[in-house]
Amino acid sequence: MILGHIPSIEVITYTISNFLFYIVVILTKSILGREERIYQKGRWAVLIMIPSISAFTDILALYGGYEQWITVSVIFCLFLINIAFFYLYQIVVSNYEVEIQNQSLMLQNKAYQQQLDMIHATEDSLKRARHDFKNHLIALEELSKSDERTDLQEYFQKLGREYQLSEDYICTGNTILDGLMNHKLKIMTATGAVIDTKMQIPENLDVNSFDLVVVIGNLLDNAIESLSKQKKGSFQIEISYRQGTLLINAKNTYEGEIIRKGETLISTKKNATEAHGIGLSNVRRVIEKYDGEMMIDTEDNLFNVHIIVYI
């Protein structure tokens, strides 16, 4: 083109063919790749507008009778503009996805913070109960000496209502983990599921409390969601700590079919939500923070999650 030896029609054909090839690439990634789903949401007009205007301007420059160096400069500048446009667009899309994920994680952390507050409130209630226990024993002893058995029964009933305690499934000494799991396992028991737990961890784990709540809480929430749709399911969880490595294995039965789409798992049930995939995504994010690994197996209608965290 600079020397004027290439016919204009060949340049036009080359430009249009490359533009069409780009369209084919975008279509293929939109259909086969989950990263480009954003292109399917009514943004085709904007995405095609820039290269379309550039191609039209190229044709005008070629047939405008300008000097060769002007034509080449215009086409080169338009080429750079197209590259910059799609580069900036990709950055915007990536930042948007990260922002959405961060907002989801913040909302979940807020929910678990409320649960932690509830757990601490329960602990305070138990402390007050232990403080008053001696006084209650004195009152019961005096009532037992009396002939009025009715007063003694009423006092016992009042104590039962005032200090109604739930069954503890887990007692590792780790306050946050025990409180969270006992709360979630109580909900899980209401579904009629058979529960099996094994815990071998120290009281003070070198893991951020929020991170621990996100990982364990999401695993339990996903299991509760699945077990609530079954008549008689089962859940097993084993957590152990060995030489700086935290091992977590949680598995529960499920009904229906689970489809893998990249690292995302999608249930085929009509009433399923995206919370399952989002929850596991948050778990994976926390695990990667500690250079850990998460493996998921869904064979034989058993959702099995293996997690390794290096702490």
ABEGO torsion letter per residue (X at the ends): XAAGABBAAAAAAAAAAAAAAAAAAAAAAAAABAAAAAAAAGAAAAAAAAAAAAAAAAAAAAAAGBBAAAAAAAAAAAAAAAAAAAAAAAAAAAAAAAAAAAAAAAAAAAAAAAAAAAAAAAAAAAAAAAAAAAAAAAAAAAAAABABAAAAAAAAAAAAAABBBBBBABBAGBAAAAAAAAAAAAAAAAAGBBBBBBBBBBABBBBBAAAAAAAAAAAAAAAAAAAAABABBBBBBBBBBBGGBBBBBBBBBBBEBBBBBEABBBBABAABBAAAAAAAAAAAAAAAAAGBBBBBBABGGBBBBBBBBBX
